Amino acid sequence: MTTGTRPARRPLHLRARSIGLVALGGTLGTALREVLALSLPAPAGTVPWTVLGINLTGSALLGLLLEVLARRGPDEGRRNDLRLLVGTGVLGGFTTYSALAVDTVLLAGTSPVLALAYGLGSVVAGLAAAALGIVAGRALHRRPAHDPDSTDPTDADPRRGEGAS
């Protein structure tokens, strides 16, 4: 199938480069998570704080990354590569829904109330962490407001040829 004179590009999930970026990032993120989980294990019947911290950190970083990338332009080129490598790969491998689910079930065997609090609290806190990451991304992208009445030539936009030469 072609569009105009150029052949249509393969879907992103079928491109070897994209698959490689996600696989590389996923390997790194999963390895980092495993090192942390093995280094700081939770005793049986207690809240797995390491997994909770991993998921909250990953949620916040993903919100930050995606907000910054979205504000810098279309999801193309380096921005797309960074999203695939770090967002989908590293942070996708770093965070873990499966450990959250297993830990919640294991907690339910000893303390159903704690399991419910952990499971629901993780999801709600994850959403809040992602929102904080988005807010941080917005704050990083903000620039000081330009005063149109300013006579300071350094305030001019050099791309438009305004201001001091």
C-alpha positions in Angstrom: 0.0 0.0 0.0 1.4 3.4 -0.9 0.6 7.0 -0.1 1.4 9.2 -3.0 4.8 8.1 -4.3 6.2 6.9 -1.0 5.5 3.4 0.4 3.6 3.4 3.7 5.8 2.9 6.7 5.5 -0.2 8.8 3.6 0.1 12.0 5.8 1.1 14.9 5.4 -2.3 16.7 6.7 -4.1 13.6 9.9 -2.1 13.1 13.1 -3.9 14.2 14.5 -0.7 15.6 11.5 0.0 17.8 11.4 -3.6 19.1 15.1 -3.4 19.8 14.8 -0.2 21.8 11.9 -1.5 23.9 13.8 -4.8 24.5 17.0 -3.1 25.5 15.1 -0.7 27.8 13.0 -3.5 29.3 16.1 -5.5 30.0 17.7 -2.6 31.9 14.5 -1.7 33.8 13.7 -5.3 34.8 17.3 -5.9 35.9 17.2 -2.7 38.1 13.8 -3.8 39.6 15.1 -7.2 40.4 18.3 -5.9 42.0 16.2 -3.6 44.3 13.6 -6.3 45.1 16.3 -8.9 46.0 18.3 -6.3 48.0 15.3 -5.1 50.0 12.9 -8.0 50.3 9.7 -7.6 52.3 9.1 -10.1 55.2 6.1 -12.4 54.6 2.8 -10.8 55.7 4.1 -7.2 55.5 3.7 -4.5 52.9 6.2 -4.9 50.1 7.6 -1.4 50.4 10.2 -1.9 47.7 7.7 -2.9 45.1 5.4 0.0 46.1 8.4 2.4 45.9 9.4 1.0 42.5 5.9 1.4 41.1 5.4 4.9 42.4 8.8 6.0 41.2 8.2 4.5 37.8 4.7 6.2 37.6 6.1 9.6 38.4 9.0 9.2 36.0 6.7 8.1 33.2 4.4 11.0 33.8 7.4 13.4 33.7 9.0 11.8 30.6 5.8 11.8 28.6 4.9 15.3 29.5 8.3 16.7 28.6 8.4 14.8 25.3 4.8 15.9 24.4 5.7 19.5 25.1 8.8 19.3 22.9 7.0 18.3 19.7 5.6 15.4 17.8 6.3 11.8 18.7 9.0 11.5 16.0 12.7 10.8 15.7 14.6 11.1 18.9 11.6 11.8 21.0 10.0 8.6 19.7 13.2 6.6 20.3 13.4 8.0 23.9 9.8 7.2 24.6 10.3 3.7 23.4 13.6 3.1 25.1 12.9 4.8 28.5 9.1 5.0 28.7 8.0 1.7 27.3 11.3 -0.2 27.9 13.1 0.9 31.0 10.0 2.2 33.0 7.8 -0.6 31.6 10.3 -3.2 32.8 11.0 -1.4 36.1 7.4 -1.1 37.2 5.5 -4.3 37.9 1.8 -5.0 37.9 2.4 -8.7 38.3 4.3 -8.3 41.6 1.6 -5.9 42.8 -1.0 -8.5 42.1 0.9 -11.4 43.6 1.8 -9.4 46.7 -1.8 -8.3 47.2 -3.0 -12.0 47.0 -0.3 -13.1 49.4 -1.2 -10.3 51.9 -4.9 -11.3 51.6 -4.0 -14.7 53.1 -2.8 -13.1 56.3 -4.6 -9.7 56.3 -7.4 -9.0 53.9 -7.8 -5.4 55.1 -4.1 -4.8 54.5 -4.2 -6.5 51.1 -7.2 -4.3 50.1 -5.4 -1.1 51.4 -2.2 -2.1 49.6 -3.9 -3.0 46.3 -6.2 0.0 46.1 -3.6 2.4 47.7 -1.0 1.3 45.1 -3.3 2.2 42.2 -4.5 5.5 43.7 -0.9 6.5 44.7 0.3 5.5 41.3 -2.1 7.8 39.6 -1.1 10.6 42.0 2.6 9.9 41.3 2.0 10.1 37.5 0.1 13.3 38.0 3.0 14.8 40.0 5.3 13.7 37.2 3.1 15.5 34.7 3.1 18.6 36.8 6.9 18.5 37.2 7.2 18.1 33.4 5.0 21.2 32.9 7.1 23.2 35.4 10.3 22.2 33.6 8.9 23.3 30.3 7.6 26.7 31.5 9.5 29.8 30.4 9.3 33.2 32.0 6.5 35.3 30.6 7.6 37.8 28.0 6.5 41.4 28.7 5.5 42.9 25.3 6.0 46.4 26.6 9.6 45.7 27.6 12.3 47.8 26.0 15.1 45.4 26.9 16.6 44.2 23.6 17.6 40.9 25.2 13.9 40.0 25.5 13.4 39.9 21.8 13.1 36.6 19.9 16.3 36.3 17.8 14.6 34.0 15.4 12.4 36.8 14.2 15.2 39.3 13.8 14.0 41.5 16.6 16.0 43.3 19.3 19.7 44.2 19.4 22.0 43.1 16.6 
